[in-house]
């Protein structure tokens, strides 16, 4: 019902409808972050301080080092979130999570009604829930960064990994049930990892791997790295299969599918002055040895046919397509030359017998078999 009819939407809402006397106090609590004193709330998770992983090491896709441009962005990001990403204690986390739940329920109850069409208490619940949601997200940003760093070197830069992890954290906050008795950080870890892993699988590779294949590749990669350290060499497919519980065929298929394509314009060689495409064989072109063999074959056939009577030589050329490349049936040759099909068969038989004799005499068996 709209406000034009003079009525306001205020249905009974026992869970949110909530002891209205506490709304203003809750709002003040949500906005009181700047008044917190250091040490007032015990940290809930032994997360390390945010490290600016921006050393001057050479960046590349495999080792996960951060390019200078991304490093600058990360420094600004880390600096901005430090003051507002402090961990919160269990009681405050539970209270904020209940506020988010209440806001979500209020939104479901209100449906299509705008804030001006409903009771002010519902609008307050939604606003407070959004503020609580933002606080829960900010309190767990360090967890996102910690998980994102573990996915470096998989094709996506660290800023993108953090962004995807934040999206997973937002989903976790919306779905978190404080009544289950677990911390938000524990619950959110799965969502953060899933979001980052999916992004790395979808956008981190030139050719996207299926989800199950990507997960298998990640498991094999970790096993291979550990075994390489233990053995002092790269493990074989059979050794990886034994260690990972897969078959050797599954290991080989996964490892081959996970290979990154190479760039044809990549410069290679000791001086890196030659593009890779120069070393790729042209499948349409003929190899020198093949061209030489073909020329020798043509010369040998021409020599042998020259030893036959002209009529028999023409029959062989037409029958096997040596003139235009198109083969002819005996009936077609008979029509062209004015002979019956049977006569053409007899002449062909005689010509082939002479050719066999000639090839043995001149040692050309390998070309005419």
N, C-alpha and C positions, 0 to 999 in steps of 0.2 A: 504494500500500500504506500503510495507516495505521500509526501508532505502537503501536496496541494489540497488533499481532502481534509486537512486539519488534524490528522492522526499521526502519531509517531510509533514506529515499530519497536515494541519492547516486550517480547515474549518471555515467559518464565524460563530462566536459565540457571538451574540450581548450581552447576559446577562453576560457572563464571559469575553468576549473580550474587554470590561471593561476599558478602559482608562489605558493602560499598564503603563503609567507614575506613577501610584499610587502603583504598585506592591511592589516595594522595600520599600516604606514607610510603607505599611501594614505589610510586613515581620518584619520590625524593631519594629512596634507596638506590634506584637504578641510575640516577644522575649524580650520585655522590662519589664517583670514582676518583675525581680530582681531590677529594678530601681524605682519601685513604692515607694512612700513615704506613711507612715502610715497616713490614713485619707484622702488620695487624692480622693478615690472613696467611696461614701456613701454606706453602706451595703444595699442590696435590701430586705433582709429577716431577721426578728428578731430571727434568729436561736441561740440557746444557744451555748456556747462554748462546744466543745467536752468533755464530761465527761468520765473519765476512770472508767467504771462501773466494777471495779475489786476489790470489797471489799472482806473481808475474810469470807463471809457468805458461808454456806454449799451449794454446787451446786446440783441442781436436775432438772429434766425435767419440773416439774410443775411450779416452781417459777421463772425460767429463770435466776438464778444466773450463773455466768460464771466460768467454771472449771479453775484451775490455769494455765494449759497449754494454753488454749485459751486466758486467761487473758494476758499472756506474749505476745502472738502474737498481740493481740489488742493494747497493750501499744506501741509496735513498730509501728503498723499501724497508730495509732493516732499521734504519734510523727512525723512520716514521712510526713503525709498529712497536718499537721497544717500550715507549712509555705506556702503551695501552694494551700490551699483551702479557701482563702479569698473570700468573696462575691464580685461581680462586679456590676457596676451601669447599668442602663437601656441602655444607649447609647452604651456602650461597648458590652453588651450582644447582642443588635440588630446587631451591626457590625460583631461580631463573628458568629452569626447565619447566616447572609447573606453570609459570607465566606464559611461556611459549605454547604449551599445550592449551591453556585457556584461550589464548588469542586464536589459535587454529580452530578450536571449537566455535568460537564466536564468529569467525569468518564463515564457517560451514552453516551456522544457524542463520546468519544474515542473508547469505546467498547473493542475490542480485541487488540488494538495497544499498544505496550509497550512504555514507556516514551521516549526511544531513537528514536522512530519512529514519534513523534509528535512535534509540536512546543513547544519551551521552555516555552512560556507563559502558556500553558495548564498544564505543569508539575509544574510550580510555583503555579498555582491556586490550584492544588491538594495538594501540600505540605503545602501551607498556610491553606487550609481548614482542613487538618488533625491537624495542630497545633492549629487552632481555636477550633476544636472539643475537643481536649484534655483539652484546657483551660476551656471550658464550663463544661466538665465533672468534672474537679477538683474543679471548683467553686461551684459545687452542691453536693459534697461528704458529707457535713454535713447534708444535707437534707436526703440523703440515710440512714445515721446512725440514724437520729432521727426517721425515719419511721421504720427501722429495729428493733429498740429497742421495739417498740409496738407489735412486733410479737414474742417476746421471750416467752418461755414456751410452744411452739407448736411443739416441737419435733426436731427442728433444732437449732444448736448452733448459737450464735450471729455472728461469723465470716462468716458462710455460708449464713446467712440472708443478711449480708452486701454485700457479693459477688453477690448474686442474685439481690439485689437492684441496684448494679452498672450496671449489665447487662440491667436492665430495664431503667436506666438512659441513657445508651448508645443508646438504641432504641429511647428514647425520643429526644435526641439531633439530631439524624439523621432525625427524622420526624418533628421537630419543625419548624413552619412557623412564622417568626418574624412579618409578616404582619398582623397577627390576633389580635394584640394588647394585648396579655397576656404575662405574664412573663414565662420564661422557668421553673421556680420552680413550678408554678401552673400547667403547662402542664405536667411536668415530674412526678408529684405526682401520677397520675393515673397509669402510666407505672411502676413506682417503686413498688407501692402496688400490682399491678397485678403480676409482676414477683416474688415478695416475697411470695404472697399468693399461687401461683401455685406451687412453690418449696416446701412450707410447706405442701401443700396438697399431693404432689406427693411423697416426701421423708421424711416427718416428722412423718409418721405413719407406723406401721408395715403392716396394711391393708389399702390400699389407698381408700379414699372416692371419689365418683364422685364430680365434681366441684360444681354442684348445691347443693349437699348434704353437702359438706364442707362449702359452704357459709351459708347455713341454720344453720349448727352447730355453726359456728362462731357467727351468730346473736343471736342464743339461748343462747350461752355461756355468751355473754355480758349481755343479759336480765336476766339470772339466777343469775349472780354475783351481779347485781344491786338490784334485788329483795331480794336476801339473806341478803344484808346489810339493806334494808328497813324493812324486816319482822323479821329479827333475826333468820331465819331458812331457810332450803332449800325449794324453791317453788315447788308445785305439778305440774304435767303435765297440769292439767286444768288451773291453774293460769298462767303458761307459755304460754299456747295457747291463753288465753284472752289477755295477754300483747303483744304477738308477732304477733297476727293476723292469726295464724295458727290453724289447728284443733288439738284436743288432740291426735288423731291417728298419725298425722304428727310429732308432738313433740315427742311422744313415739318412733316412728320408727327412727327418727334422733338421739335421745339420746342413744338408744340401739346400733345403727350402729356406733356411735362415741366412744363407749367404747374401751379402749385399752386391747389387750389380755394380760393375765398374763403368767409369766414364770413358768414352772413346776418345774424347779430346784431352784426357789427362796426359801430361808430359811424363815420360819415363826415360830410363837409361841413366847412365852414370852422371851425365850432365843435365838430365831432364830437359832435353831439347828436341825430343821426338814424340809426337802424339801416339797414343796406343793404337789408334785406328790404322796406322801404317803396318802393324803386325797382324791385323785381322785379314784372313784370306777371303778373297772375293769368290763366293760360291758360284757365281755366274761365269767367271772367267775360267779358261782352260789352263791347266798346269803345263809347263814347258815340256815335260816328258810325255804327257798325254798328247799334246799337239804334234810332237815329233813322231810318236807311234802312229797317229792317225794319218799323217802325211806319208809315212812309209807304207801303210796299209793301202792307201789310195794308189800309190805308185805300183805296188805289187799286183793289185787287182787289174789295173790298167794294162800292165805288162802281160798278165795271163790272158785277159780278154783279147788282147791284140794278137795272140797266137791262135785264136779261134776263127772259124769262118765268120764273115760279117753278119749273116743271118742268125747264127747261134749266139754270137756275142750280143746282138740286140735283144734277143729273147731273154738272156740272163739279166741284162740291164733293166729291162721292163719288169721282169718277174720279181726282182729283189730291190727295185727302186733306186738303181744306181744312176739313173738319168736325171730325174726331177725330185727324187725323194719319195715318190708315191709308188707303192707296189701295185701290180696288176694281176688279175686272175688269168688263167690260161684262156678262158673264153674271150676276155677283153683283148688279150694279145692276138688271138686268132682273128678277131674282127679287124684289128689294126693292120695286120700283115696279110690278111686274105687266106688264112689257113683254118682248118678245123681244130677243135679243141684237142682231139686225139693226136693230130699231127704236131701241134705245139708241145704236147707232153713228150712225144718221142724225141723231138729236137732238143728239148730241155734235158732229157735224160742223157742224150749223147754228149751235150755240151758239158754237163757236170762230170761225166766220166773222163772227158779229156782234161778238165781242170784238175781233177784229182791226180791224174797222171803227171801233169805239168808241175803241180805243187810239190810232188815227191821228187821230181827231177831237179827242181831248183831250190829245194829246201825251204818251202814257204808254208809248211803244214800249220804252224801256229797262227797264221793270219787268216786262214780260210776254213778252219774247222768249225 
